[in-house]
Amino acid sequence: MLAPLKRLYKNTVFRLSMIAAGLFAMSSLIVLGYIYFATVVSDLNRVDKAMELEIEELTQIYETQGPSFLNQIIFGRAAPKGASDFDNNTFYLFEFYDEKGNAYGGGNLPAKRFFADPEKTPFWKKIPGLKNNNSREFDYVAATSEDGVKTIRRARGRLKEFLPSGTKLFIGKDVENIMAAGEKVTRALLISMALAISLGLISGIYMSRRFARRIGAFNKLATDVRAGDLKRRVPRNESGDELDVLAEHLNSMLDHIDTLMTAMRYAGDSIAHDLRSPLTRLHTRLETAGSEVKDEVAREALYKASDDAGELLRTFEGVLRIARLEAGERREILVPLDPSLVLEDIAELYEPSCEDAGLEFALEIEGKHTIRADRGLLSQAVSNLVENAIKYTPRGGAITLRLRKISSGRVEISITDTGQGIRPKDRDRVKERFVRLEASRTAPGSGLGLALVDAVADLHQAEFELSDGPGGESSDRPGLRVALIFPRIKRAK
């Protein structure tokens, strides 16, 4: 579950799509926030300002004309002017006391709508939504005259107290339409943000998959070209976009590289043909001359020269073989085969050589396995490794050739010996051409054996690993374990 999400998040187009969706959501928040402020907040401020101005006006009347006159003014303003209670959306409540403490007053804000016991509980102590000493937000019940359906509406008001007389004046205004408009704006804001993020996510997934398919074609091309297939080209969609132009440039570059590689291969084949023939003739003539010469010293010199010519010819052929393998030639001849048959032939071939060298030899095959390989190249690579093991393992040692399947499901062919081994810092270097760890370089060999094995492993897309043998790193004779790990064969769908 998490792996696909991680791959999706790593996709550049998906991340860019989500960034664009986030920016769109932020811009929607800013725009709708401004609309909310310009409509709802400004309208509420306008209502509050109107109530404050009216309270100031009524306060001036109270101070100049007295409470009785103010009560008449409020009665006139509170009189209903429409079919319903809230057609006139301003509410008044005025309460004052005479010299004997009797309460008088009126307005169009009946106390029974706001508290259960209006005769004992003063109205201004029961209005909910107390914001401060003089400001309140509250709901009230209104009934229409058409069908008598009761409606809960929202309002806000201001309270004015005249001290020390205790006279109280409350003015409220219906703000249901303003609050409803604010809810619509808020709902539109949330929906637009959700849509922006959802559509951004959907478009990001779609675009990232489409982009990944096109990038996958580039990656497949790079893999095939690295494997030596210089005939591969990136498919174009002729859209003229950046990726299509990149594909055109890559294809042109590969055409040029293919031309250069063809010319170089032709030159190499020509040189090989021109040099192999005279080297072969030189080797044959020296060997023939050595057999015909009667002088022992001369005969020995001719035979050594013949051997040197043969070694030079084998080195030259080895270099050409490695170059062709690294160029990816013969990859098309890789076929499914059972490597146990190859290993049994090699064991039968080299077991007598191990006995002559005083070495124990063992072949261990665990189960039946199938790999994609060229039988000849696989045999040559394993033979090179077994020959190296025989060459560098002292008498009394042991060599084990093993075939098994490792935990990852891949097939491993390993050769383990009990010789001196190779230091970890030299294990990558010995895979290079002409590298020999023997400083004197007096032992036979050209330093191409492991380079050839590395080229064969690369051709088969196998891993070529060198590690300590059974002796371990701390031992004087750690030994060496060399493994070729072949990939699993993908089943045809």
Secondary structure as the mmCIF struct_conf table of DSSP 4:
data_model
#
loop_
_struct_conf.conf_type_id
_struct_conf.id
_struct_conf.beg_label_comp_id
_struct_conf.beg_label_asym_id
_struct_conf.beg_label_seq_id
_struct_conf.end_label_comp_id
_struct_conf.end_label_asym_id
_struct_conf.end_label_seq_id
HELX_RH_AL_P HELX_RH_AL_P1 LEU A 2 LYS A 10
HELX_RH_AL_P HELX_RH_AL_P2 THR A 12 TYR A 36
HELX_RH_PI_P HELX_RH_PI_P1 PHE A 37 VAL A 41
HELX_RH_AL_P HELX_RH_AL_P3 SER A 42 GLN A 65
HELX_RH_AL_P HELX_RH_AL_P4 PRO A 67 ALA A 78
BEND BEND1 ALA A 79 ALA A 79
BEND BEND2 GLY A 82 SER A 84
TURN_TY1_P TURN_TY1_P1 ASP A 85 PHE A 86
BEND BEND3 ASP A 87 ASN A 88
STRN STRN1 THR A 90 TYR A 97
TURN_TY1_P TURN_TY1_P2 GLU A 99 LYS A 100
STRN STRN2 ALA A 103 GLY A 107
BEND BEND4 ASN A 108 ASN A 108
HELX_RH_3T_P HELX_RH_3T_P1 ALA A 111 ARG A 113
TURN_TY1_P TURN_TY1_P3 PHE A 114 PHE A 114
BEND BEND5 ALA A 116 ALA A 116
TURN_TY1_P TURN_TY1_P4 PRO A 118 LYS A 120
BEND BEND6 THR A 121 THR A 121
HELX_RH_3T_P HELX_RH_3T_P2 PHE A 123 LYS A 125
TURN_TY1_P TURN_TY1_P5 LYS A 126 LYS A 126
BEND BEND7 PRO A 128 PRO A 128
STRN STRN3 LEU A 130 LEU A 130
BEND BEND8 ASN A 132 ASN A 134
STRN STRN4 SER A 135 ALA A 143
TURN_TY1_P TURN_TY1_P6 SER A 145 ASP A 147
STRN STRN5 LYS A 150 PHE A 162
TURN_TY1_P TURN_TY1_P7 LEU A 163 GLY A 166
STRN STRN6 THR A 167 ASP A 174
HELX_RH_AL_P HELX_RH_AL_P5 GLU A 176 ARG A 226
TURN_TY1_P TURN_TY1_P8 ALA A 227 GLY A 228
TURN_TY1_P TURN_TY1_P9 LEU A 230 LYS A 231
BEND BEND9 ASP A 241 ASP A 241
HELX_RH_AL_P HELX_RH_AL_P6 GLU A 242 GLU A 292
HELX_RH_AL_P HELX_RH_AL_P7 GLU A 296 GLU A 326
TURN_TY1_P TURN_TY1_P10 ALA A 327 ARG A 330
HELX_RH_3T_P HELX_RH_3T_P3 ARG A 331 ILE A 333
STRN STRN7 VAL A 335 LEU A 337
HELX_RH_AL_P HELX_RH_AL_P8 PRO A 339 ASP A 356
TURN_TY1_P TURN_TY1_P11 ALA A 357 GLY A 358
STRN STRN8 GLU A 360 ILE A 365
BEND BEND10 GLY A 367 GLY A 367
STRN STRN9 ILE A 371 ALA A 373
HELX_RH_AL_P HELX_RH_AL_P9 ARG A 375 TYR A 392
BEND BEND11 THR A 393 THR A 393
HELX_LH_PP_P HELX_LH_PP_P1 PRO A 394 PRO A 394
TURN_TY1_P TURN_TY1_P12 ARG A 395 GLY A 396
STRN STRN10 ALA A 398 LYS A 405
TURN_TY1_P TURN_TY1_P13 SER A 407 SER A 408
BEND BEND12 GLY A 409 GLY A 409
STRN STRN11 VAL A 411 ASP A 417
BEND BEND13 GLY A 419 GLY A 419
HELX_RH_3T_P HELX_RH_3T_P4 PRO A 424 ASP A 426
TURN_TY1_P TURN_TY1_P14 ARG A 427 ASP A 428
HELX_RH_3T_P HELX_RH_3T_P5 ARG A 429 LYS A 431
BEND BEND14 GLU A 432 GLU A 432
TURN_TY1_P TURN_TY1_P15 ARG A 433 PHE A 434
BEND BEND15 LEU A 437 LEU A 437
BEND BEND16 ALA A 439 SER A 440
BEND BEND17 ALA A 443 PRO A 444
BEND BEND18 GLY A 447 GLY A 447
HELX_RH_AL_P HELX_RH_AL_P10 GLY A 449 LEU A 459
TURN_TY1_P TURN_TY1_P16 HIS A 460 GLN A 461
STRN STRN12 GLU A 463 ASP A 468
TURN_TY1_P TURN_TY1_P17 PRO A 470 GLY A 471
TURN_TY1_P TURN_TY1_P18 GLU A 473 SER A 474
BEND BEND19 SER A 475 ARG A 477
STRN STRN13 LEU A 480 PHE A 486
HELX_LH_PP_P HELX_LH_PP_P2 PRO A 487 ALA A 492
#
